[in-house]
Amino acid sequence: MSKVAAELKYSAEHEWVAADGAGPVGIGISAVAADALGDIVYVDLPEVGSAVTAGQTCGEVESTKSVSDLYSPVTGEVTEVNSAVVEDPALINNDPYGAGWLFKVAAESDGPLLSAEEYASKNGGEL
């Protein structure tokens, strides 16, 4: 079973949100999604300064199996993109909740988010 990080919130589309209440929120894809995709070989992320809208596509993740749209779980402005993951997309498979984060957003509002428990029970992950 794939790991679900208890301290994060999740979208139904498998993105996670890390918010500490101060500053931009971090966004990535869950281990459940990374495991389902298989070996990730390419990511297309939104540009710094661009606006993203909760529930709307903002990029894509390509694996040896398929291409999946990336959805923003929050609405706001992109403040940072993880250039390391663009250069080495395998970081997402190896450490989806750490070095494999995707981008950060100065969030104005959240989309509908699930708790870690809700996400794990819907998607077969373990806390």
N, CA, C and O of each residue as an XYZ file, in Angstrom:
508
protein
N       0.824     -1.203      0.000
C       0.000      0.000      0.000
C       0.859      1.255      0.000
O       1.936      1.291      0.596
N       0.369      2.266     -0.669
C       1.095      3.532     -0.753
C       0.919      4.344      0.518
O      -0.137      4.311      1.150
N       1.950      5.064      0.878
C       1.949      5.905      2.075
C       1.139      7.182      1.826
O       1.228      7.791      0.760
N       0.361      7.567      2.816
C      -0.363      8.837      2.811
C       0.151      9.627      4.009
O       0.064      9.161      5.145
N       0.682     10.815      3.761
C       1.233     11.643      4.837
C       0.096     12.270      5.637
O      -0.729     13.000      5.088
N       0.057     11.983      6.925
C      -1.053     12.390      7.787
C      -1.189     13.899      7.946
O      -2.289     14.398      8.185
N      -0.077     14.638      7.814
C      -0.121     16.082      8.067
C      -0.600     16.909      6.870
O      -0.740     18.127      6.976
N      -0.849     16.254      5.737
C      -1.228     16.968      4.513
C      -2.721     16.871      4.238
O      -3.415     16.014      4.784
N      -3.203     17.769      3.378
C      -4.559     17.700      2.829
C      -4.415     17.230      1.387
O      -3.349     17.381      0.790
N      -5.481     16.660      0.821
C      -5.423     16.068     -0.505
C      -6.627     16.461     -1.347
O      -7.724     16.672     -0.831
N      -6.400     16.557     -2.663
C      -7.507     16.772     -3.587
C      -7.978     15.407     -4.084
O      -7.261     14.413     -3.966
N      -9.180     15.369     -4.638
C      -9.697     14.124     -5.209
C      -8.851     13.675     -6.402
O      -8.866     12.499     -6.764
N      -8.113     14.606     -7.013
C      -7.271     14.299     -8.179
C      -5.855     13.870     -7.777
O      -4.985     13.750     -8.640
N      -5.611     13.638     -6.487
C      -4.356     13.071     -5.964
C      -3.234     14.069     -5.730
O      -2.087     13.658     -5.555
N      -3.525     15.375     -5.721
C      -2.507     16.348     -5.334
C      -2.561     16.547     -3.820
O      -3.623     16.444     -3.206
N      -1.407     16.832     -3.234
C      -1.377     17.151     -1.803
C      -1.070     18.631     -1.616
O      -0.488     19.284     -2.483
N      -1.484     19.143     -0.445
C      -1.254     20.541     -0.077
C      -0.621     20.561      1.308
O      -1.152     19.973      2.250
N       0.512     21.240      1.425
C       1.183     21.423      2.712
C       1.078     22.891      3.082
O       1.674     23.752      2.435
N       0.316     23.165      4.127
C       0.134     24.546      4.572
C       0.544     24.645      6.033
O       0.062     23.893      6.880
N       1.442     25.587      6.314
C       1.850     25.778      7.709
C       1.243     27.054      8.285
O       1.543     27.426      9.419
N       0.395     27.723      7.512
C      -0.264     28.936      7.979
C       0.545     30.198      7.744
O       0.042     31.304      7.946
N       1.807     30.044      7.316
C       2.653     31.210      7.066
C       3.293     31.059      5.694
O       4.134     30.185      5.486
N       2.896     31.903      4.774
C       3.516     31.869      3.451
C       2.847     30.914      2.489
O       1.785     30.358      2.770
N       3.494     30.735      1.338
C       2.923     29.899      0.278
C       2.758     28.441      0.706
O       3.476     27.946      1.574
N       1.793     27.768      0.073
C       1.561     26.345      0.333
C       2.327     25.520     -0.691
O       2.446     25.907     -1.853
N       2.839     24.388     -0.252
C       3.512     23.464     -1.148
C       2.515     22.512     -1.765
O       1.523     22.143     -1.136
N       2.777     22.111     -3.005
C       1.880     21.211     -3.726
C       2.713     20.132     -4.400
O       3.791     20.393     -4.934
N       2.184     18.909     -4.361
C       2.821     17.784     -5.035
C       1.775     16.741     -5.356
O       0.581     16.987     -5.186
N       2.210     15.571     -5.822
C       1.262     14.484     -6.041
C       1.524     13.391     -5.014
O       2.656     13.189     -4.574
N       0.472     12.698     -4.645
C       0.563     11.702     -3.587
C       1.362     10.473     -4.031
O       1.552     10.231     -5.223
N       1.815      9.717     -3.052
C       2.496      8.455     -3.328
C       1.544      7.483     -4.019
O       1.978      6.671     -4.836
N       0.253      7.557     -3.703
C      -0.753      6.714     -4.365
C      -0.721      6.984     -5.868
O      -0.696      6.049     -6.668
N      -0.720      8.270     -6.253
C      -0.693      8.639     -7.669
C       0.639      8.278     -8.305
O       0.672      7.742     -9.413
N       1.743      8.568     -7.616
C       3.070      8.259     -8.163
C       3.227      6.760     -8.398
O       3.788      6.344     -9.411
N       2.732      5.949     -7.464
C       2.821      4.498     -7.617
C       1.957      4.018     -8.778
O       2.360      3.121     -9.519
N       0.771      4.607     -8.942
C      -0.127      4.221    -10.032
C       0.457      4.612    -11.392
O       0.298      3.885    -12.373
N       1.133      5.760    -11.444
C       1.724      6.220    -12.707
C       2.921      5.370    -13.127
O       3.155      5.175    -14.320
N       3.668      4.874    -12.170
C       4.905      4.164    -12.492
C       6.049      5.154    -12.615
O       6.018      6.215    -11.991
N       7.054      4.825    -13.408
C       8.246      5.662    -13.522
C       7.920      6.985    -14.208
O       7.591      7.014    -15.394
N       8.015      8.076    -13.454
C       7.721      9.405    -13.990
C       8.948      9.918    -14.735
O      10.057      9.927    -14.200
N       8.729     10.349    -15.988
C       9.848     10.745    -16.848
C       9.810     12.222    -17.253
O      10.796     12.739    -17.778
N       8.683     12.909    -17.017
C       8.569     14.312    -17.450
C       7.477     14.995    -16.643
O       6.438     14.396    -16.364
N       7.710     16.254    -16.267
C       6.668     17.073    -15.646
C       6.623     18.429    -16.334
O       7.655     18.997    -16.694
N       5.411     18.933    -16.509
C       5.179     20.268    -17.049
C       4.460     21.029    -15.942
O       3.319     20.714    -15.604
N       5.133     22.036    -15.378
C       4.594     22.766    -14.230
C       4.225     24.192    -14.626
O       4.740     24.716    -15.614
N       3.326     24.827    -13.850
C       2.990     26.229    -14.137
C       4.201     27.126    -13.888
O       5.079     26.786    -13.096
N       4.243     28.255    -14.557
C       5.357     29.192    -14.402
C       5.184     30.065    -13.171
O       4.062     30.364    -12.761
N       6.304     30.471    -12.586
C       6.279     31.411    -11.467
C       5.573     32.685    -11.935
O       5.859     33.199    -13.016
N       4.659     33.183    -11.120
C       3.903     34.385    -11.450
C       2.571     34.104    -12.120
O       1.736     35.000    -12.242
N       2.363     32.859    -12.560
C       1.087     32.541    -13.204
C       0.014     32.268    -12.154
O       0.303     31.888    -11.019
N      -1.218     32.473    -12.566
C      -2.360     32.223    -11.684
C      -2.857     30.797    -11.903
O      -2.951     30.328    -13.037
N      -3.175     30.115    -10.800
C      -3.787     28.789    -10.878
C      -5.133     28.845    -10.160
O      -5.327     29.618     -9.221
N      -6.055     28.006    -10.629
C      -7.398     27.974    -10.070
C      -7.704     26.577     -9.559
O      -7.476     25.589    -10.257
N      -8.215     26.498     -8.350
C      -8.544     25.204     -7.745
C      -9.447     24.399     -8.672
O     -10.459     24.893     -9.169
N      -9.051     23.142     -8.891
C      -9.834     22.235     -9.720
C      -9.528     22.315    -11.203
O     -10.046     21.514    -11.981
N      -8.692     23.273    -11.614
C      -8.354     23.438    -13.030
C      -6.979     22.852    -13.312
O      -6.121     22.817    -12.429
N      -6.769     22.392    -14.544
C      -5.468     21.851    -14.911
C      -4.415     22.959    -14.927
O      -4.692     24.098    -15.302
N      -3.212     22.597    -14.515
C      -2.130     23.586    -14.482
C      -0.808     22.986    -14.959
O       0.232     23.641    -14.887
N      -0.845     21.752    -15.442
C       0.354     21.095    -15.922
C       0.064     19.638    -16.189
O      -1.092     19.219    -16.236
N       1.136     18.858    -16.366
C       0.950     17.426    -16.565
C       2.150     16.644    -16.060
O       3.255     17.166    -15.917
N       1.889     15.380    -15.796
C       2.907     14.439    -15.337
C       2.891     13.271    -16.314
O       1.850     12.663    -16.561
N       4.057     12.973    -16.861
C       4.154     11.900    -17.842
C       5.004     10.768    -17.277
O       6.083     10.991    -16.729
N       4.495      9.557    -17.424
C       5.246      8.384    -16.977
C       5.455      7.463    -18.170
O       5.004      7.749    -19.279
N       6.143      6.357    -17.926
C       6.337      5.383    -18.988
C       5.012      4.724    -19.368
O       4.910      4.098    -20.423
N       3.991      4.864    -18.508
C       2.683      4.262    -18.763
C       1.683      5.220    -19.405
O       0.921      4.822    -20.286
N       1.681      6.489    -18.967
C       0.626      7.400    -19.412
C       0.993      8.853    -19.136
O       2.030      9.157    -18.545
N       0.111      9.735    -19.581
C       0.225     11.158    -19.275
C      -1.016     11.533    -18.463
O      -2.140     11.207    -18.846
N      -0.804     12.219    -17.341
C      -1.918     12.631    -16.485
C      -1.884     14.139    -16.290
O      -0.819     14.735    -16.127
N      -3.063     14.744    -16.311
C      -3.156     16.169    -16.020
C      -2.849     16.419    -14.557
O      -3.128     15.588    -13.692
N      -2.277     17.569    -14.301
C      -2.008     18.044    -12.946
C      -3.033     19.125    -12.651
O      -3.177     20.076    -13.420
N      -3.747     18.983    -11.541
C      -4.785     19.940    -11.161
C      -4.326     20.732     -9.946
O      -3.720     20.182     -9.026
N      -4.618     22.015     -9.951
C      -4.281     22.814     -8.778
C      -5.330     22.583     -7.697
O      -6.527     22.680     -7.971
N      -4.900     22.277     -6.470
C      -5.863     22.111     -5.383
C      -6.249     23.433     -4.719
O      -7.143     23.470     -3.874
N      -5.569     24.526     -5.108
C      -5.823     25.847     -4.525
C      -5.879     26.902     -5.633
O      -5.446     26.666     -6.761
N      -6.417     28.062     -5.285
C      -6.425     29.207     -6.186
C      -5.421     30.225     -5.675
O      -5.391     30.525     -4.481
N      -4.600     30.757     -6.572
C      -3.625     31.764     -6.173
C      -2.544     31.934     -7.215
O      -2.704     31.531     -8.367
N      -1.423     32.544     -6.794
C      -0.301     32.807     -7.693
C       0.858     31.882     -7.380
O       1.222     31.698     -6.218
N       1.435     31.299     -8.420
C       2.595     30.420     -8.266
C       3.798     31.269     -7.867
O       4.142     32.233     -8.551
N       4.435     30.903     -6.752
C       5.577     31.675     -6.246
C       6.912     30.970     -6.449
O       7.964     31.608     -6.425
N       6.869     29.649     -6.650
C       8.108     28.888     -6.788
C       7.812     27.573     -7.500
O       6.746     26.984     -7.321
N       8.759     27.125     -8.301
C       8.665     25.836     -8.979
C       9.906     25.036     -8.597
O      11.005     25.585     -8.527
N       9.731     23.759     -8.354
C      10.847     22.893     -7.979
C      11.637     22.511     -9.237
O      11.275     21.565     -9.936
N      12.709     23.246     -9.520
C      13.503     22.990    -10.726
C      14.195     21.629    -10.660
O      14.468     21.026    -11.699
N      14.481     21.141     -9.460
C      15.126     19.829     -9.324
C      14.232     18.719     -9.862
O      14.725     17.760    -10.456
N      12.925     18.840     -9.660
C      11.999     17.804    -10.128
C      11.789     17.906    -11.644
O      11.496     16.906    -12.298
N      11.936     19.103    -12.196
C      11.856     19.267    -13.654
C      13.058     18.572    -14.299
O      12.926     17.903    -15.323
N      14.220     18.741    -13.687
C      15.444     18.118    -14.209
C      15.487     16.615    -13.954
O      16.036     15.868    -14.763
N      14.911     16.160    -12.834
C      14.925     14.745    -12.467
C      13.550     14.333    -11.937
O      13.347     14.262    -10.725
N      12.601     14.060    -12.852
C      11.231     13.727    -12.431
C      11.136     12.482    -11.546
O      10.134     12.303    -10.854
N      12.156     11.621    -11.553
C      12.140     10.424    -10.700
C      12.087     10.787     -9.219
O      11.734      9.942     -8.396
N      12.429     12.021     -8.863
C      12.309     12.466     -7.468
C      10.877     12.299     -6.957
O      10.662     12.054     -5.770
N       9.903     12.432     -7.852
C       8.498     12.275     -7.446
C       8.247     10.850     -6.988
O       7.587     10.631     -5.972
N       8.771      9.871     -7.732
C       8.604      8.470     -7.329
C       9.360      8.165     -6.047
O       8.861      7.446     -5.181
N      10.566      8.714     -5.925
C      11.431      8.390     -4.792
C      11.030      9.075     -3.493
O      11.205      8.499     -2.418
N      10.494     10.293     -3.568
C      10.184     11.070     -2.363
C       9.040     12.047     -2.654
O       9.264     13.257     -2.681
N       7.804     11.537     -2.875
C       6.712     12.409     -3.308
C       6.330     13.498     -2.299
O       5.791     14.534     -2.689
N       6.601     13.276     -1.011
C       6.219     14.265      0.005
C       7.388     15.144      0.450
O       7.220     16.025      1.294
N       8.563     14.904     -0.114
C       9.752     15.672      0.260
C      10.360     16.332     -0.955
O       9.845     17.331     -1.459
N      11.480     15.758     -1.431
C      12.209     16.336     -2.564
C      11.385     16.372     -3.840
O      11.716     17.121     -4.759
N      10.319     15.581     -3.921
C       9.478     15.523     -5.110
C       8.329     16.513     -5.146
O       7.421     16.375     -5.966
N       8.351     17.527     -4.255
C       7.295     18.556     -4.323
C       7.363     19.240     -5.690
O       8.407     19.245     -6.343
N       6.228     19.820     -6.114
C       6.156     20.369     -7.471
C       6.247     21.887     -7.535
O       7.114     22.429     -8.220
N       5.354     22.579     -6.825
C       5.373     24.040     -6.862
C       4.723     24.607     -5.614
O       4.084     23.884     -4.851
N       4.891     25.920     -5.411
C       4.299     26.607     -4.261
C       3.391     27.724     -4.757
O       3.642     28.347     -5.789
N       2.326     27.958     -3.991
C       1.311     28.939     -4.374
C       0.985     29.836     -3.185
O       0.803     29.365     -2.062
N       0.915     31.149     -3.458
C       0.360     32.089     -2.483
C      -1.148     31.929     -2.612
O      -1.789     32.578     -3.439
N      -1.700     31.058     -1.784
C      -3.098     30.635     -1.936
C      -4.076     31.695     -1.432
O      -3.939     32.226     -0.330
N      -5.060     31.980     -2.270
C      -6.165     32.864     -1.889
C      -7.318     32.047     -1.331
O      -8.029     32.495     -0.431
N      -7.501     30.839     -1.871
C      -8.556     29.949     -1.386
C      -8.219     28.508     -1.762
O      -7.464     28.252     -2.700
N      -8.793     27.585     -1.014
C      -8.608     26.162     -1.269
C      -9.780     25.642     -2.080
O     -10.894     26.159     -1.991
N      -9.515     24.618     -2.867
C     -10.596     23.864     -3.481
C     -11.102     22.874     -2.451
O     -10.681     22.927     -1.295
N     -11.989     21.977     -2.836
C     -12.426     20.947     -1.888
C     -11.265     20.001     -1.582
O     -10.724     19.361     -2.485
N     -10.890     19.917     -0.321
C      -9.761     19.080      0.081
C     -10.216     18.006      1.060
O     -11.163     18.190      1.824
N      -9.513     16.880      1.011
C      -9.787     15.753      1.898
C      -8.726     15.690      2.977
O      -7.576     16.067      2.753
N      -9.115     15.211      4.153
C      -8.112     14.935      5.181
C      -7.316     13.708      4.737
O      -7.732     12.991      3.826
N      -6.187     13.471      5.371
C      -5.378     12.296      5.047
C      -6.184     11.012      5.244
O      -6.077     10.077      4.450
N      -6.985     10.973      6.301
C      -7.795      9.785      6.587
C      -8.818      9.559      5.479
O      -8.985      8.433      5.011
N      -9.501     10.619      5.057
C     -10.494     10.502      3.986
C      -9.845     10.059      2.682
O     -10.365      9.191      1.981
N      -8.699     10.666      2.363
C      -8.001     10.335      1.120
C      -7.536      8.875      1.140
O      -7.707      8.152      0.159
N      -6.952      8.451      2.249
C      -6.460      7.063      2.356
C      -7.592      6.058      2.213
O      -7.435      5.043      1.536
N      -8.725      6.327      2.840
C      -9.825      5.372      2.772
C     -10.431      5.309      1.371
O     -10.897      4.246      0.961
N     -10.438      6.411      0.630
C     -10.986      6.432     -0.733
C     -10.031      5.827     -1.757
O     -10.472      5.316     -2.786
N      -8.724      5.879     -1.483
C      -7.738      5.526     -2.497
C      -6.821      4.369     -2.129
O      -5.858      4.084     -2.840
N      -7.115      3.711     -1.033
C      -6.356      2.521     -0.663
C      -4.964      2.788     -0.145
O      -4.109      1.904     -0.197
N      -4.714      3.991      0.356
C      -3.405      4.297      0.929
C      -3.385      3.969      2.410
O      -4.421      3.673      3.004
N      -2.205      4.024      2.999
C      -2.098      3.806      4.442
C      -1.406      4.988      5.090
O      -0.467      5.562      4.537
N      -1.892      5.345      6.289
C      -1.319      6.465      7.021
C      -0.042      6.046      7.712
O       0.592      6.859      8.385
